[in-house]
Amino acid sequence: MLSGSAYLGAAVAEIAGCFAFWAWLRLDRSAWWLVPGMMALALFAYLLTLIESSAAGRAYAAYGGVYIATSILWLWVVEGHRPARWDISGAAVCLLGAGIVLFAPRGP
């Protein structure tokens, strides 16, 4: 359960941090948006260290699916754009792939 919470928290932190840069550069917001944005990106990196995995690369690969699904939720909740069924289908495929990467049996 800790991994699921860490993945979700990391995804929200990364998206929020990147969105701060997006807001500054694309939405003409103040450069002050970068301060919480950089803090969010630091939190993102920290949360990924909490993932229970024997290899960082595997944890990061599985995180990719969570990131994509959370990005689709961000699109809907924060930006107010309803996802298309293809957005949802693609996110579901990515979550399936993340589950395979994270939970597949490993040899000795």
N, CA, C and O of each residue as an XYZ file, in Angstrom:
432
protein
N       0.819     -1.203      0.000
C       0.000      0.000      0.000
C       0.857      1.259      0.000
O       0.498      2.263     -0.615
N       2.004      1.199      0.700
C       2.887      2.365      0.725
C       3.337      2.715     -0.689
O       3.416      3.892     -1.041
N       3.631      1.699     -1.502
C       4.057      1.977     -2.870
C       2.976      2.696     -3.660
O       3.265      3.636     -4.401
N       1.739      2.259     -3.506
C       0.638      2.915     -4.223
C       0.494      4.370     -3.817
O       0.305      5.238     -4.669
N       0.581      4.640     -2.536
C       0.485      6.023     -2.050
C       1.680      6.850     -2.513
O       1.533      8.008     -2.905
N       2.860      6.243     -2.464
C       4.064      6.955     -2.904
C       3.987      7.261     -4.402
O       4.338      8.361     -4.829
N       3.530      6.298     -5.193
C       3.383      6.532     -6.630
C       2.383      7.653     -6.913
O       2.657      8.548     -7.712
N       1.241      7.601     -6.264
C       0.227      8.623     -6.500
C       0.720      9.999     -6.046
O       0.552     10.988     -6.760
N       1.321     10.060     -4.875
C       1.870     11.329     -4.390
C       2.959     11.866     -5.295
O       3.019     13.066     -5.564
N       3.825     10.972     -5.768
C       4.897     11.383     -6.676
C       4.316     11.933     -7.976
O       4.793     12.940     -8.498
N       3.294     11.273     -8.489
C       2.684     11.730     -9.741
C       2.063     13.107     -9.590
O       2.258     13.976    -10.440
N       1.318     13.310     -8.515
C       0.696     14.617     -8.295
C       1.774     15.692     -8.118
O       1.655     16.792     -8.659
N       2.823     15.367     -7.357
C       3.898     16.339     -7.139
C       4.617     16.668     -8.446
O       4.911     17.834     -8.711
N       4.902     15.660     -9.258
C       5.605     15.918    -10.524
C       4.734     16.740    -11.474
O       5.208     17.694    -12.090
N       3.486     16.374    -11.587
C       2.594     17.099    -12.494
C       2.424     18.538    -12.021
O       2.454     19.465    -12.831
N       2.245     18.730    -10.713
C       2.111     20.092    -10.177
C       3.378     20.895    -10.416
O       3.305     22.065    -10.791
N       4.532     20.286    -10.206
C       5.796     20.981    -10.443
C       5.980     21.360    -11.901
O       6.385     22.481    -12.212
N       5.689     20.446    -12.776
C       5.808     20.738    -14.209
C       4.760     21.751    -14.656
O       5.027     22.596    -15.510
N       3.561     21.661    -14.071
C       2.518     22.617    -14.424
C       2.918     24.035    -14.020
O       2.558     24.996    -14.699
N       3.657     24.173    -12.925
C       4.127     25.499    -12.507
C       4.997     26.121    -13.603
O       4.874     27.309    -13.901
N       5.866     25.318    -14.194
C       6.690     25.816    -15.299
C       5.823     26.123    -16.523
O       6.039     27.125    -17.205
N       4.848     25.265    -16.795
C       3.910     25.479    -17.898
C       3.176     26.804    -17.700
O       3.057     27.608    -18.625
N       2.688     27.015    -16.479
C       1.944     28.248    -16.183
C       2.829     29.472    -16.389
O       2.383     30.476    -16.944
N       4.062     29.395    -15.952
C       4.991     30.523    -16.092
C       5.295     30.808    -17.568
O       5.231     31.956    -18.009
N       5.624     29.759    -18.323
C       6.070     29.950    -19.707
C       4.934     30.033    -20.724
O       5.056     30.742    -21.722
N       3.847     29.329    -20.489
C       2.786     29.268    -21.490
C       1.544     30.057    -21.123
O       0.783     30.457    -22.004
N       1.326     30.287    -19.832
C       0.126     30.994    -19.392
C       0.443     32.381    -18.841
O      -0.418     33.046    -18.266
N       1.694     32.807    -19.026
C       2.142     34.138    -18.597
C       1.918     34.415    -17.119
O       1.565     35.531    -16.738
N       2.125     33.394    -16.282
C       2.042     33.590    -14.837
C       3.390     34.106    -14.329
O       4.392     34.061    -15.042
N       3.399     34.588    -13.111
C       4.601     35.125    -12.485
C       5.680     34.050    -12.342
O       5.374     32.865    -12.207
N       6.924     34.470    -12.371
C       8.036     33.541    -12.142
C       7.994     32.972    -10.725
O       8.651     31.970    -10.445
N       7.238     33.592     -9.838
C       7.085     33.069     -8.480
C       6.422     31.700     -8.471
O       6.542     30.967     -7.489
N       5.733     31.344     -9.533
C       5.146     30.009     -9.650
C       6.232     28.934     -9.600
O       5.961     27.785     -9.251
N       7.461     29.315     -9.950
C       8.549     28.341     -9.990
C       8.963     27.876     -8.596
O       9.463     26.761     -8.448
N       8.767     28.699     -7.580
C       9.183     28.319     -6.221
C       8.406     27.089     -5.734
O       9.028     26.084     -5.389
N       7.083     27.136     -5.696
C       6.385     25.901     -5.282
C       6.564     24.779     -6.307
O       6.521     23.600     -5.958
N       6.764     25.157     -7.572
C       6.994     24.142     -8.598
C       8.256     23.343     -8.330
O       8.251     22.118     -8.447
N       9.338     24.023     -7.971
C      10.588     23.320     -7.676
C      10.474     22.500     -6.389
O      11.053     21.419     -6.279
N       9.731     23.021     -5.426
C       9.510     22.254     -4.193
C       8.711     20.985     -4.492
O       8.990     19.925     -3.931
N       7.729     21.096     -5.365
C       6.933     19.930     -5.747
C       7.790     18.894     -6.474
O       7.629     17.692     -6.264
N       8.699     19.363     -7.326
C       9.568     18.422     -8.035
C      10.538     17.726     -7.087
O      10.859     16.553     -7.282
N      11.008     18.439     -6.062
C      11.863     17.806     -5.052
C      11.068     16.755     -4.268
O      11.587     15.679     -3.973
N       9.817     17.063     -3.932
C       8.960     16.107     -3.245
C       8.728     14.876     -4.116
O       8.748     13.748     -3.621
N       8.511     15.089     -5.393
C       8.348     13.988     -6.346
C       9.542     13.038     -6.276
O       9.364     11.825     -6.167
N      10.755     13.583     -6.339
C      11.950     12.743     -6.319
C      12.061     11.984     -5.000
O      12.423     10.807     -4.987
N      11.752     12.649     -3.903
C      11.805     11.994     -2.591
C      10.800     10.842     -2.520
O      11.141      9.749     -2.069
N       9.579     11.082     -2.959
C       8.540     10.056     -2.864
C       8.892      8.809     -3.666
O       8.538      7.698     -3.269
N       9.578      8.979     -4.779
C       9.970      7.801     -5.555
C      10.977      6.935     -4.804
O      11.067      5.735     -5.063
N      11.734      7.523     -3.878
C      12.681      6.709     -3.101
C      11.962      5.802     -2.107
O      12.570      4.871     -1.577
N      10.679      6.055     -1.845
C       9.919      5.242     -0.902
C       9.341      3.977     -1.538
O       8.786      3.129     -0.840
N       9.470      3.852     -2.847
C       8.911      2.700     -3.558
C       9.663      1.437     -3.157
O      10.893      1.405     -3.147
N       8.907      0.408     -2.831
C       9.507     -0.865     -2.443
C       9.841     -1.672     -3.695
O       8.985     -2.350     -4.262
N      11.096     -1.584     -4.111
C      11.563     -2.299     -5.288
C      13.056     -2.559     -5.132
O      13.775     -1.764     -4.529
N      13.509     -3.671     -5.677
C      14.932     -3.991     -5.583
C      15.773     -3.196     -6.580
O      16.998     -3.171     -6.472
N      15.129     -2.551     -7.544
C      15.866     -1.803     -8.560
C      15.146     -0.486     -8.868
O      13.935     -0.470     -9.087
N      15.886      0.593     -8.883
C      15.307      1.912     -9.146
C      14.658      1.954    -10.527
O      13.568      2.506    -10.678
N      15.306      1.385    -11.525
C      14.767      1.419    -12.886
C      13.403      0.777    -12.983
O      12.532      1.265    -13.704
N      13.207     -0.322    -12.260
C      11.902     -0.996    -12.284
C      10.845     -0.125    -11.601
O       9.715     -0.024    -12.079
N      11.211      0.493    -10.497
C      10.275      1.378     -9.802
C       9.890      2.546    -10.692
O       8.722      2.933    -10.740
N      10.865      3.112    -11.400
C      10.595      4.249    -12.280
C       9.755      3.827    -13.478
O       8.869      4.566    -13.908
N      10.027      2.644    -14.017
C       9.261      2.161    -15.167
C       7.795      1.966    -14.784
O       6.900      2.370    -15.527
N       7.550      1.356    -13.640
C       6.178      1.158    -13.194
C       5.508      2.496    -12.901
O       4.309      2.659    -13.127
N       6.284      3.451    -12.397
C       5.752      4.778    -12.108
C       5.190      5.438    -13.371
O       4.230      6.205    -13.297
N       5.776      5.146    -14.507
C       5.329      5.756    -15.757
C       3.842      5.566    -16.006
O       3.167      6.498    -16.443
N       3.324      4.386    -15.741
C       1.897      4.133    -15.927
C       1.039      4.947    -14.976
O      -0.009      5.469    -15.359
N       1.489      5.053    -13.734
C       0.757      5.848    -12.748
C       0.777      7.319    -13.154
O      -0.231      8.016    -13.039
N       1.931      7.785    -13.630
C       2.062      9.176    -14.072
C       1.070      9.479    -15.197
O       0.397     10.510    -15.176
N       0.985      8.597    -16.156
C       0.092      8.824    -17.290
C      -1.372      8.870    -16.837
O      -2.121      9.756    -17.248
N      -1.772      7.933    -16.007
C      -3.155      7.919    -15.526
C      -3.461      9.165    -14.691
O      -4.536      9.751    -14.816
N      -2.521      9.561    -13.848
C      -2.723     10.755    -13.020
C      -2.753     12.011    -13.888
O      -3.479     12.955    -13.577
N      -1.986     12.036    -14.955
C      -2.008     13.177    -15.876
C      -3.373     13.336    -16.533
O      -3.841     14.455    -16.743
N      -4.003     12.222    -16.854
C      -5.348     12.281    -17.432
C      -6.337     12.826    -16.407
O      -7.223     13.607    -16.755
N      -6.190     12.418    -15.137
C      -7.045     12.986    -14.085
C      -6.783     14.484    -13.917
O      -7.726     15.255    -13.737
N      -5.525     14.904    -13.974
C      -5.164     16.329    -13.879
C      -5.832     17.109    -15.007
O      -6.384     18.188    -14.789
N      -5.775     16.552    -16.211
C      -6.406     17.165    -17.373
C      -7.864     17.478    -17.077
O      -8.365     18.544    -17.433
N      -8.537     16.546    -16.426
C      -9.961     16.677    -16.151
C     -10.227     17.573    -14.939
O     -11.015     18.514    -15.030
N      -9.582     17.292    -13.816
C      -9.896     17.972    -12.560
C      -9.331     19.389    -12.509
O     -10.040     20.319    -12.123
N      -8.076     19.567    -12.888
C      -7.421     20.867    -12.747
C      -7.636     21.751    -13.971
O      -7.938     22.938    -13.844
N      -7.479     21.166    -15.156
C      -7.574     21.967    -16.373
C      -8.980     22.040    -16.948
O      -9.242     22.845    -17.841
N      -9.890     21.206    -16.445
C     -11.277     21.278    -16.862
C     -11.566     20.712    -18.239
O     -12.584     21.055    -18.839
N     -10.687     19.842    -18.760
C     -10.919     19.204    -20.059
C     -11.318     17.751    -19.814
O     -10.561     16.978    -19.228
N     -12.486     17.402    -20.259
C     -12.950     16.027    -20.077
C     -12.131     15.094    -20.968
O     -12.003     15.337    -22.168
N     -11.575     14.028    -20.386
C     -10.781     13.096    -21.201
C     -11.647     12.354    -22.211
O     -12.802     12.026    -21.936
N     -11.083     12.100    -23.363
C     -11.750     11.278    -24.368
C     -11.636      9.814    -23.950
O     -10.801      9.459    -23.117
N     -12.469      8.985    -24.524
C     -12.386      7.560    -24.175
C     -11.025      6.988    -24.532
O     -10.563      6.048    -23.885
N     -10.370      7.543    -25.557
C      -9.031      7.073    -25.927
C      -7.998      7.462    -24.876
O      -7.044      6.719    -24.643
N      -8.175      8.613    -24.243
C      -7.300      9.001    -23.132
C      -7.416      7.988    -21.997
O      -6.415      7.533    -21.443
N      -8.649      7.648    -21.667
C      -8.900      6.712    -20.565
C      -8.408      5.312    -20.925
O      -7.808      4.627    -20.097
N      -8.662      4.895    -22.153
C      -8.206      3.574    -22.595
C      -6.677      3.494    -22.576
O      -6.108      2.501    -22.122
N      -6.031      4.526    -23.062
C      -4.567      4.544    -23.060
C      -3.994      4.506    -21.661
O      -3.012      3.810    -21.403
N      -4.607      5.258    -20.750
C      -4.146      5.253    -19.358
C      -4.336      3.873    -18.737
O      -3.481      3.418    -17.976
N      -5.426      3.210    -19.044
C      -5.675      1.866    -18.504
C      -4.628      0.875    -19.000
O      -4.152      0.036    -18.235
N      -4.269      0.969    -20.277
C      -3.226      0.102    -20.828
C      -1.896      0.362    -20.116
O      -1.161     -0.573    -19.799
N      -1.600      1.623    -19.871
C      -0.353      1.973    -19.183
C      -0.334      1.438    -17.755
O       0.697      0.955    -17.287
N      -1.471      1.523    -17.060
C      -1.539      0.976    -15.700
C      -1.378     -0.541    -15.707
O      -0.753     -1.105    -14.809
N      -1.932     -1.192    -16.702
C      -1.738     -2.638    -16.835
C      -0.253     -2.945    -17.018
O       0.282     -3.849    -16.375
N       0.401     -2.201    -17.883
C       1.835     -2.394    -18.091
C       2.641     -2.132    -16.827
O       3.586     -2.861    -16.526
N       2.272     -1.099    -16.094
C       2.962     -0.795    -14.839
C       2.800     -1.947    -13.851
O       3.751     -2.309    -13.158
N       1.618     -2.515    -13.784
C       1.385     -3.651    -12.899
C       2.223     -4.856    -13.285
O       2.750     -5.554    -12.419
N       2.346     -5.099    -14.570
C       3.172     -6.218    -15.029
C       4.627     -5.985    -14.632
O       5.279     -6.893    -14.116
N       5.135     -4.794    -14.864
C       6.519     -4.482    -14.509
C       6.745     -4.643    -13.008
O       7.743     -5.228    -12.587
N       5.836     -4.134    -12.218
C       6.035     -4.105    -10.767
C       5.784     -5.448    -10.102
O       6.506     -5.810     -9.172
N       4.779     -6.202    -10.551
C       4.358     -7.392     -9.822
C       4.697     -8.723    -10.498
O       4.368     -9.778     -9.955
N       5.333     -8.703    -11.643
C       5.680     -9.958    -12.313
C       6.664    -10.764    -11.456
O       7.532    -10.192    -10.798
N       6.522    -12.083    -11.470
C       7.474    -12.900    -10.693
C       8.878    -12.760    -11.262
O       9.072    -12.638    -12.471
N       9.831    -12.780    -10.373
C      11.245    -12.647    -10.766
C      11.978    -13.929    -10.360
O      11.676    -14.551     -9.341
N      12.920    -14.287    -11.170
C      13.772    -15.440    -10.839
C      14.780    -15.071     -9.753
O      14.907    -13.902     -9.387
N      15.492    -16.071     -9.243
C      16.453    -15.801     -8.165
C      17.598    -14.895     -8.562
O      18.465    -14.600     -7.739
